[in-house]
């Protein structure tokens, strides 16, 4: 099963990377479920492009890969940054 602690670590690390490398911004978080695949979208209103931010994302990507997940990043016309964390959800359903 997917380790809940590792999921929390990856998600927390992504959010921390955005907070650390931005200032006075709006961060939107959403989640979508497609069958057994979960997509977390973190959208930041400004473009983030620093080597320190890229380094943080590489570290988070390595953590995500340990649970079979992926992390991707895109910039929308230089205005916004969107990070997507996706993973296969095989956690037991809540009772």
N, C-alpha and C positions, 0 to 999 in steps of 0.2 A: 504494500500500500504506500501511497505518497505520505511522507512524513510531515505532519502538521507543523512541527517545529521548524523544519527546513523551509516550508512554504512561507511561514511567518518571517523567517530570516531573510529570504529572497525579497519578499514584498517590502519589508521594513528597510532593507538596504537600498532598494530602488527609490523609495520615497526620501530616504536620507540623502541620497546622491542628488536628487533634484533640489531639495531644500538647501543643501550645502552650497550648491553652485548657482543659486538664483537669489534675487533680492526683490522685495516688494512686488510679488507676483501672485497670480491665481493658479492653483493646481487643481485640476479636476480628475477624479478617479471614478472609473466605472468598471463593471465586470459583466461579462456575457458568458453564457453557457451554450455550447454547440454540441449536443450529444454528451460525450464524456470529456470534451475539451473545454477548459476554462481560459478565457482571455481577460486579463486585467489591463485596462488602458489607463495610463497616467499622462495627462496632457497639461503642459505648462505653457502659459500664454506667450512667453518669449522664446527666442532661439537660444539654445544652450550649445555652445561649441568651445570647449576647452579641453586641453589634453588631460587635465586632472579628472574632468567629468568622464571622458572616454576611458580612462584607466579604471575608474570606479565601476563603470558599466562592464568592462571586461571581467572584473572580479565577480560581479553579480552573475554574469553569464555563466561563469564556471560553476557557481553554486547551483544555478538553475539546471544546468546540464546533469548534475548529480541526481536530480529527481526526474530526469527526462523532459525538462522544460526548455524553453528558449526565451531569449530577450532580444527584442529588435527596437530600433530607434528610427524615427523619421522626422524631418523638418519640413514644415508646410510653407513653402515660398519664403523661407527665411524669417517667418513670423512666429511660429509655434513649434514646440518640440513634443512629439508623442512617443511614449515608450510603451511597448506591449510585452507583457509577460504571459506566456501561454504554457499550459501543462495539461497532462492527461489526468483527469480527476477520478481516482479510484478510492477516495475516502468513503467510509460507510456513511450512509444518510443519517441525519439526526433523527432521533426518535421523537 
